[in-house]
Amino acid sequence: MTGVRDNTVDGVLRRSARRTPRRTALHYGERAWTYEELDGAVSRAAGVLRDSGLAHGDRVGAYAHNSDAYLIGFLACARAGLVHVPVNQNLTGDDLAYIVRQSGCSLVLADPDLAGHLPSGVPLLALRDADDSLLTRLAHASAYEGDGSRGDDLAQLLYTSGTTALPKGAMLSHRALVHEYVSAITALDLEETDRPVHSLPLYHSAQMHVFLMPYLAVGAESTILDGPDAERIFDLVEAGRADSLFAPPTVWIGLSRHPGFADRDLRALRKAYYGASVMPVPVLERLRARLPELAFYNCFGQSEIGPLATVLGPDEHEGRMDSCGRPVLFVEARVVDEDGREVPDGTQGEVVYRSPQLCEGYWDKPEETAEAFRDGWFRSGDLAVRDAEGYFTVVDRVKDVINSGGVLVASRQVEDVLYEHVGVAEAAVIGLPDDRWIEAVTAVVVRGDQDVTEDELIVHVRRKLASFKVPKRVLFVDELPRNASGKILKRELRDRFAAD
């Protein structure tokens, strides 16, 4: 009876295909897929993957841009009993090689323009735009309908940065993700009649697991874009093909400042979702003033929980614009002190979770897993305050992770690269408030013997790390503030330079 009672990620699509086979599921560019067609493509793509010699539980990387092929590749991995490993397409060099090798990828699905960045010796299969790509093989591939995957089988490794230089692969099971889809559907009022646009990278857990997959579950008609292009989004809204949009604050800021925002007819846009970083209250007020009928939802969480943990609904914003809301259906959360004891409402502490949405731990990192899962709860690393009505407000992060435009940057990794330069005696990397990035990666440096310049250090880091990790600014100081034990006081640096 293996699999009879189990719920898998690809099963979400299969049920929608049987319920509404001829309804349009997806648009990408000039291509459109009905639910029946999309489900059939997933089965044939699963057949291609299994025919390539992959076995149940093998890891398959995905290093590609947004497309319908990216979604098909993810669902095909799920149907074939493989573990999908999404990789940020901006990663190169050692960052990219580490994830591919640490996860033990047996194959990487890659777009041709990115394939050259992958480490040598890794088997590749083009997702699209090649004569022998996964997408072109579908016409002649045999369908593979699954091998009885269970709900507790791994579906995905989601790599998430911490304070160390090496990222961790959160092990998400089919059961965890499906629970998260139900939480998203109920908390975010996702409906079959919605017409969502998915413009953020699909490697990111928020776009894939909070919106695209839950919308496939309810049978909505989705559109995937290459990126958050304002003109394209406005065109879709005016044409009646889009009424729901998720974007981090950086994108909403860009949309609100675009010339078309003031004069395009955007009344068809009904639901606006934001998350991944803090939305500045003035920006939210500007958006609401321009589109007073638009319903705003604040989404908060982290990759380890699928990633949706709390939601602030459109009727809950008044008086609590800085809150991230209350826990979603399958999440239990509380605020604790350093010893794990729950603190009174109104008291700052660390948010901890219990939930079937949670990851199984970190891939091949038992010590980090044991540290995160303590006393039956998952330690989030976020500092927050809970009020008497159950609303959470995040006030800081326990760890020195910078949230730059919704992408997490480990400050220590940037510091290690800075210290490689002979002109750097000491360095501390912090996030400072920024109108576009919300938090801009900023290096505070004590010069060494060499009279190094800001431009030299930025070029130095750019040679070593992905572009989103490169400091936007380098500030020079005579010394870094420390406590009695010698630890650098980054909060003092943030307070000192935040107003600059």
C-alpha positions as CSV (number, residue, x, y, z in Angstrom):
1,M,0.0,0.0,0.0
2,T,3.1,2.3,-0.4
3,G,2.0,5.7,-1.5
4,V,-1.8,5.1,-1.2
5,R,-2.1,7.6,1.6
6,D,0.9,9.7,0.7
7,N,0.8,13.2,-0.7
8,T,3.5,14.3,-3.1
9,V,4.4,17.6,-4.7
10,D,3.7,16.3,-8.3
11,G,0.4,14.9,-7.0
12,V,-0.7,18.5,-6.5
13,L,-0.6,19.0,-10.3
14,R,-2.0,15.6,-11.1
15,R,-5.2,16.3,-9.1
16,S,-5.7,19.6,-10.8
17,A,-5.2,18.0,-14.2
18,R,-7.9,15.4,-13.4
19,R,-10.3,18.0,-12.0
20,T,-9.9,20.7,-14.8
21,P,-7.9,19.0,-17.6
22,R,-8.7,21.6,-20.3
23,R,-8.3,24.7,-18.2
24,T,-5.2,26.8,-19.0
25,A,-2.6,26.3,-16.3
26,L,0.3,28.3,-17.5
27,H,1.6,30.9,-19.9
28,Y,5.2,31.5,-20.7
29,G,6.2,33.7,-23.6
30,E,4.2,32.4,-26.6
31,R,3.5,29.0,-25.0
32,A,0.4,28.0,-23.1
33,W,-0.2,24.8,-21.3
34,T,-3.5,23.3,-20.1
35,Y,-3.5,21.3,-16.9
36,E,-3.7,18.1,-18.8
37,E,-0.8,19.1,-21.1
38,L,1.3,20.3,-18.3
39,D,0.8,17.1,-16.3
40,G,1.6,15.0,-19.4
41,A,4.8,17.0,-20.0
42,V,5.9,16.4,-16.4
43,S,5.4,12.6,-16.8
44,R,7.4,12.5,-20.0
45,A,10.2,14.7,-18.5
46,A,10.3,12.3,-15.5
47,G,10.8,9.5,-18.1
48,V,13.7,11.4,-19.6
49,L,15.3,11.8,-16.2
50,R,14.9,8.2,-15.2
51,D,16.1,6.9,-18.6
52,S,19.3,8.9,-18.1
53,G,20.3,6.5,-15.4
54,L,19.1,8.5,-12.3
55,A,17.8,6.5,-9.4
56,H,15.3,7.3,-6.6
57,G,16.8,9.8,-4.2
58,D,19.5,11.1,-6.5
59,R,20.0,14.9,-6.4
60,V,19.4,17.0,-9.6
61,G,20.5,20.6,-9.7
62,A,18.6,23.4,-11.4
63,Y,20.7,26.3,-12.6
64,A,18.5,28.3,-14.9
65,H,16.3,31.3,-15.5
66,N,12.6,31.5,-15.1
67,S,10.6,29.5,-17.7
68,D,7.9,26.9,-18.1
69,A,10.7,24.3,-18.5
70,Y,12.1,25.2,-15.1
71,L,8.7,24.3,-13.5
72,I,8.4,21.1,-15.6
73,G,11.9,20.1,-14.5
74,F,11.1,20.6,-10.8
75,L,7.8,18.6,-11.0
76,A,9.5,15.9,-13.1
77,C,12.1,15.4,-10.4
78,A,9.3,15.0,-7.8
79,R,7.5,12.5,-10.0
80,A,10.7,10.6,-10.8
81,G,11.6,10.3,-7.0
82,L,14.5,12.6,-7.4
83,V,15.6,15.5,-5.1
84,H,15.6,18.9,-6.8
85,V,18.4,21.3,-5.9
86,P,17.6,24.9,-7.0
87,V,20.6,27.1,-7.4
88,N,20.6,30.9,-7.6
89,Q,21.5,31.6,-11.3
90,N,23.7,34.6,-10.1
91,L,26.1,32.3,-8.4
92,T,29.4,31.5,-10.0
93,G,32.8,30.2,-9.1
94,D,33.3,28.6,-5.6
95,D,29.8,29.5,-4.4
96,L,28.2,27.6,-7.3
97,A,30.7,24.7,-7.1
98,Y,30.1,24.2,-3.4
99,I,26.4,23.7,-3.7
100,V,26.6,21.4,-6.6
101,R,29.3,19.2,-4.9
102,Q,28.0,19.4,-1.3
103,S,24.5,18.3,-2.4
104,G,26.1,15.5,-4.5
105,C,24.2,16.4,-7.7
106,S,24.2,13.5,-10.2
107,L,22.9,15.9,-12.9
108,V,22.3,19.6,-13.4
109,L,19.5,21.0,-15.5
110,A,20.9,24.2,-16.9
111,D,20.1,26.9,-19.4
112,P,22.8,26.9,-22.1
113,D,24.0,30.5,-21.3
114,L,24.7,29.5,-17.8
115,A,26.2,26.0,-18.3
116,G,29.7,27.3,-18.7
117,H,29.8,28.5,-15.1
118,L,29.3,25.0,-13.7
119,P,32.3,23.1,-12.4
120,S,33.9,20.6,-14.9
121,G,32.9,17.0,-14.7
122,V,29.2,17.6,-13.7
123,P,26.7,15.9,-16.1
124,L,24.5,18.5,-17.7
125,L,21.1,18.5,-19.4
126,A,19.8,21.7,-21.0
127,L,16.4,22.7,-19.9
128,R,15.5,24.6,-23.1
129,D,17.0,26.5,-26.1
130,A,19.0,23.5,-27.3
131,D,18.4,20.7,-29.8
132,D,18.7,18.0,-27.2
133,S,17.1,19.9,-24.2
134,L,14.6,18.4,-21.8
135,L,11.8,20.5,-23.4
136,T,12.6,19.3,-26.9
137,R,12.8,15.6,-25.8
138,L,9.2,15.7,-24.5
139,A,7.8,15.1,-28.0
140,H,9.3,11.6,-28.2
141,A,9.7,10.6,-24.5
142,S,7.8,7.9,-22.7
143,A,5.8,8.8,-19.7
144,Y,6.9,7.9,-16.3
145,E,4.1,8.0,-13.7
146,G,6.2,7.6,-10.5
147,D,7.6,4.9,-8.3
148,G,5.5,5.2,-5.3
149,S,7.2,8.1,-3.6
150,R,6.2,8.6,0.0
151,G,5.3,11.9,1.7
152,D,8.4,11.7,3.9
153,D,10.8,11.3,0.9
154,L,12.9,14.4,0.2
155,A,11.6,16.7,-2.6
156,Q,14.1,19.5,-2.5
157,L,17.3,20.8,-0.9
158,L,16.9,24.6,-0.4
159,Y,20.2,26.2,0.3
160,T,20.1,29.0,2.8
161,S,22.9,31.2,4.0
162,G,23.9,31.5,7.6
163,T,26.6,33.6,9.3
164,T,29.3,31.2,8.1
165,A,30.7,31.2,4.6
166,L,29.2,27.9,3.7
167,P,25.4,27.6,3.0
168,K,23.2,24.9,4.4
169,G,20.8,22.7,2.4
170,A,17.4,22.5,4.1
171,M,15.9,19.1,3.5
172,L,12.2,19.6,2.5
173,S,10.0,16.6,2.2
174,H,7.0,16.2,-0.1
175,R,4.8,16.2,3.0
176,A,6.3,19.4,4.4
177,L,5.8,21.3,1.1
178,V,2.3,20.1,0.6
179,H,1.4,21.2,4.1
180,E,2.9,24.6,3.3
181,Y,0.9,24.9,0.1
182,V,-2.3,24.4,2.1
183,S,-1.2,27.1,4.6
184,A,-0.5,29.5,1.7
185,I,-3.9,28.8,0.1
186,T,-5.8,29.5,3.3
187,A,-3.8,32.5,4.6
188,L,-3.4,34.3,1.3
189,D,-6.9,33.7,-0.1
190,L,-5.6,32.0,-3.3
191,E,-8.5,31.1,-5.6
192,E,-9.1,29.3,-8.9
193,T,-10.3,32.6,-10.5
194,D,-7.1,34.5,-9.7
195,R,-4.7,35.3,-12.5
196,P,-1.3,35.5,-10.8
197,V,1.9,36.7,-12.3
198,H,5.2,35.0,-11.2
199,S,8.1,37.3,-12.0
200,L,10.5,36.5,-9.2
201,P,13.2,33.8,-9.6
202,L,11.7,30.3,-9.3
203,Y,14.9,29.1,-7.5
204,H,13.6,31.2,-4.6
205,S,11.3,29.3,-2.3
206,A,8.8,32.2,-2.0
207,Q,7.9,32.4,-5.6
208,M,7.8,28.7,-6.2
209,H,6.3,27.4,-2.9
210,V,4.1,30.2,-1.7
211,F,2.6,31.2,-5.0
212,L,3.2,29.1,-8.1
213,M,2.7,25.6,-6.7
214,P,-0.3,26.6,-4.4
215,Y,-1.9,28.4,-7.4
216,L,-1.5,25.2,-9.5
217,A,-3.2,23.3,-6.6
218,V,-6.3,25.5,-6.8
219,G,-6.4,25.4,-10.6
220,A,-5.6,29.1,-11.4
221,E,-4.3,30.4,-14.6
222,S,-0.7,31.5,-14.1
223,T,1.8,33.5,-16.1
224,I,5.6,33.2,-15.6
225,L,7.8,36.1,-16.6
226,D,11.6,36.2,-17.1
227,G,11.7,38.9,-14.4
228,P,9.8,41.7,-12.7
229,D,9.5,43.9,-15.8
230,A,7.2,46.8,-14.9
231,E,5.9,47.5,-18.5
232,R,5.1,43.8,-19.0
233,I,3.3,43.5,-15.7
234,F,1.3,46.7,-16.4
235,D,0.4,45.3,-19.9
236,L,-0.9,42.1,-18.4
237,V,-2.9,43.9,-15.8
238,E,-4.5,46.3,-18.3
239,A,-5.3,43.3,-20.6
240,G,-7.1,41.5,-17.8
241,R,-4.5,38.7,-17.7
242,A,-3.1,39.6,-14.3
243,D,-4.8,40.5,-11.0
244,S,-2.4,39.0,-8.4
245,L,1.3,39.8,-7.9
246,F,4.0,38.8,-5.4
247,A,7.2,40.9,-5.1
248,P,9.7,41.9,-2.4
249,P,9.7,45.5,-1.3
250,T,12.5,46.4,-3.7
251,V,10.4,45.5,-6.7
252,W,7.3,47.2,-5.3
253,I,9.5,50.3,-4.8
254,G,10.6,50.1,-8.4
255,L,7.0,49.6,-9.7
256,S,5.8,52.6,-7.6
257,R,8.5,54.8,-9.1
258,H,7.9,53.7,-12.7
259,P,6.3,56.4,-14.8
260,G,3.6,54.0,-15.8
261,F,2.5,53.5,-12.2
262,A,0.9,56.9,-12.2
263,D,-1.1,56.8,-15.4
264,R,-1.7,53.1,-16.4
265,D,-5.1,51.6,-15.7
266,L,-4.2,49.2,-12.9
267,R,-7.6,48.8,-11.3
268,A,-7.7,45.1,-12.3
269,L,-4.9,44.3,-9.8
270,R,-6.7,42.9,-6.8
271,K,-4.1,41.2,-4.6
272,A,-0.6,42.4,-3.8
273,Y,1.7,40.2,-1.8
274,Y,5.0,41.3,-0.3
275,G,7.7,39.7,1.7
276,A,11.3,38.4,1.8
277,S,12.4,41.7,3.6
278,V,10.9,44.6,5.5
279,M,8.5,46.8,3.6
280,P,9.1,50.5,4.5
281,V,5.9,51.9,5.8
282,P,6.0,55.1,3.6
283,V,6.3,52.9,0.5
284,L,3.3,50.8,1.6
285,E,1.3,54.0,2.2
286,R,2.2,55.3,-1.2
287,L,1.1,52.1,-2.9
288,R,-2.2,52.1,-0.9
289,A,-2.9,55.7,-1.8
290,R,-2.5,55.0,-5.5
291,L,-4.5,51.8,-5.5
292,P,-6.9,52.0,-2.5
293,E,-8.9,48.9,-3.5
294,L,-5.8,46.7,-3.7
295,A,-5.5,44.1,-0.9
296,F,-2.1,43.9,0.6
297,Y,-0.7,40.8,2.3
298,N,2.6,40.7,4.2
299,C,4.3,37.2,4.0
300,F,7.0,36.2,6.4
301,G,9.1,33.1,7.0
302,Q,12.3,31.3,5.9
303,S,13.3,28.5,3.6
304,E,13.4,25.9,6.4
305,I,9.7,26.2,6.9
306,G,8.7,26.0,3.3
307,P,8.9,29.2,3.6
308,L,5.6,30.7,4.8
309,A,5.3,31.1,8.6
310,T,3.1,34.2,9.2
311,V,0.8,36.4,7.2
312,L,-0.6,39.9,7.9
313,G,-3.8,40.1,5.9
314,P,-5.3,43.1,4.2
315,D,-7.8,43.7,7.0
316,E,-5.0,43.6,9.6
317,H,-2.7,46.3,8.4
318,E,-4.4,49.2,10.1
319,G,-2.4,50.2,13.3
320,R,0.2,47.4,12.8
321,M,1.9,48.2,9.4
322,D,5.2,46.9,10.7
323,S,3.9,43.6,11.8
324,C,4.4,40.3,9.9
325,G,1.1,38.9,11.1
326,R,0.1,35.7,12.8
327,P,1.1,32.1,12.2
328,V,-0.5,30.3,9.2
329,L,-2.6,27.2,9.5
330,F,0.1,24.5,10.0
331,V,2.6,26.7,12.0
332,E,2.9,27.1,15.8
333,A,5.2,29.9,16.9
334,R,6.4,31.4,20.1
335,V,9.0,33.9,21.4
336,V,11.7,32.6,23.7
337,D,14.7,33.7,25.7
338,E,18.3,32.4,25.3
339,D,17.4,29.3,27.4
340,G,14.3,28.5,25.3
341,R,11.8,29.7,27.9
342,E,8.7,31.5,26.5
343,V,8.8,35.2,27.2
344,P,5.7,37.4,28.0
345,D,3.9,39.2,25.3
346,G,5.6,42.5,24.4
347,T,9.1,41.1,25.3
348,Q,11.7,40.7,22.7
349,G,13.1,37.2,22.1
350,E,13.9,34.6,19.4
351,V,11.0,33.1,17.3
352,V,10.8,29.3,17.4
353,Y,8.6,27.1,15.4
354,R,6.8,23.7,15.5
355,S,5.2,22.6,12.2
356,P,4.8,19.8,9.7
357,Q,6.1,22.3,7.2
358,L,9.6,22.3,8.7
359,C,12.6,20.8,7.0
360,E,14.1,17.5,8.2
361,G,17.4,19.2,9.0
362,Y,20.4,20.3,6.9
363,W,22.0,18.1,4.3
364,D,25.1,16.4,5.7
365,K,25.4,18.9,8.5
366,P,24.4,17.1,11.8
367,E,25.9,19.7,14.1
368,E,24.0,22.6,12.4
369,T,20.9,20.5,12.5
370,A,21.2,19.8,16.2
371,E,21.8,23.5,16.9
372,A,18.7,24.6,15.0
373,F,16.4,21.9,16.4
374,R,16.4,22.1,20.2
375,D,13.9,21.1,22.8
376,G,11.3,20.1,20.2
377,W,11.4,23.5,18.4
378,F,13.2,25.0,15.5
379,R,15.3,28.1,16.3
380,S,14.6,30.7,13.5
381,G,17.4,33.1,14.3
382,D,14.9,36.0,14.1
383,L,14.3,38.4,17.0
384,A,10.7,39.4,17.4
385,V,8.0,40.7,19.8
386,R,4.5,39.0,20.0
387,D,1.6,41.1,21.2
388,A,-1.4,40.1,23.2
389,E,-3.5,39.4,20.0
390,G,-0.9,37.0,18.6
391,Y,0.7,39.3,16.0
392,F,4.5,39.1,15.6
393,T,6.8,42.0,14.8
394,V,10.4,41.2,13.7
395,V,12.8,43.6,15.2
396,D,16.2,42.1,14.2
397,R,18.1,38.9,13.3
398,V,20.1,36.9,15.8
399,K,22.7,36.2,13.2
400,D,24.6,38.7,11.1
401,V,22.8,37.9,7.9
402,I,22.0,40.8,5.5
403,N,18.7,40.7,3.7
404,S,19.5,42.6,0.5
405,G,16.5,42.8,-1.8
406,G,15.1,39.6,-0.4
407,V,18.4,37.7,-0.9
408,L,20.4,36.6,2.2
409,V,24.0,37.5,2.3
410,A,26.4,36.0,4.9
411,S,28.4,39.0,6.2
412,R,31.3,36.7,7.3
413,Q,31.8,35.4,3.7
414,V,32.2,39.0,2.5
415,E,34.5,39.8,5.4
416,D,36.7,36.8,4.6
417,V,37.2,38.1,1.1
418,L,38.0,41.6,2.2
419,Y,40.6,40.3,4.6
420,E,42.4,38.7,1.6
421,H,43.3,42.2,0.5
422,V,46.6,43.6,1.8
423,G,45.1,47.0,2.3
424,V,42.5,45.8,4.9
425,A,43.5,45.5,8.5
426,E,40.0,44.9,9.9
427,A,36.6,44.6,8.3
428,A,32.9,44.4,9.4
429,V,30.1,43.9,6.9
430,I,26.7,45.1,7.9
431,G,23.4,45.9,6.3
432,L,22.3,49.6,6.1
433,P,18.9,50.9,5.2
434,D,18.6,51.6,1.5
435,D,15.7,53.0,-0.6
436,R,16.1,50.3,-3.3
437,W,17.7,47.3,-1.6
438,I,16.1,47.8,1.9
439,E,19.4,46.6,3.3
440,A,22.5,47.5,1.3
441,V,25.6,45.4,1.9
442,T,28.1,47.8,3.4
443,A,31.7,47.2,4.4
444,V,33.3,49.1,7.3
445,V,37.0,48.9,7.0
446,V,40.1,49.8,9.0
447,R,42.9,50.4,6.4
448,G,46.2,48.5,6.7
449,D,49.6,49.6,5.5
450,Q,48.3,50.3,2.0
451,D,46.2,53.4,1.2
452,V,43.4,51.3,-0.3
453,T,40.4,52.9,-2.0
454,E,36.7,52.1,-2.0
455,D,36.7,51.2,-5.7
456,E,39.7,48.9,-5.3
457,L,38.0,46.9,-2.5
458,I,34.7,46.7,-4.5
459,V,36.5,45.4,-7.5
460,H,38.4,42.9,-5.3
461,V,35.2,41.4,-3.9
462,R,33.5,41.4,-7.3
463,R,36.3,39.1,-8.5
464,K,35.5,36.6,-5.8
465,L,31.8,36.7,-5.1
466,A,28.5,36.9,-6.8
467,S,27.3,40.4,-7.7
468,F,24.6,40.6,-5.0
469,K,27.2,40.0,-2.3
470,V,29.5,42.9,-3.4
471,P,29.3,45.9,-1.0
472,K,27.4,48.9,-2.3
473,R,29.6,51.1,-0.1
474,V,32.9,50.9,1.7
475,L,33.3,53.1,4.8
476,F,36.7,53.7,6.3
477,V,37.1,54.1,10.1
478,D,40.1,54.3,12.4
479,E,38.9,51.5,14.6
480,L,35.9,49.1,15.0
481,P,33.8,49.2,18.2
482,R,34.2,46.1,20.4
483,N,32.8,44.8,23.7
484,A,34.9,43.6,26.6
485,S,35.5,40.2,25.1
486,G,36.7,41.7,21.8
487,K,33.6,41.0,19.7
488,I,32.9,43.7,17.1
489,L,29.7,45.6,17.9
490,K,27.9,45.7,14.6
491,R,24.8,47.2,16.0
492,E,26.8,50.3,16.9
493,L,28.1,50.5,13.4
494,R,24.6,50.2,12.0
495,D,23.3,52.9,14.3
496,R,26.3,55.1,13.5
497,F,26.0,55.0,9.7
498,A,22.3,54.4,9.2
499,A,21.6,58.1,8.9
500,D,24.5,58.8,6.5
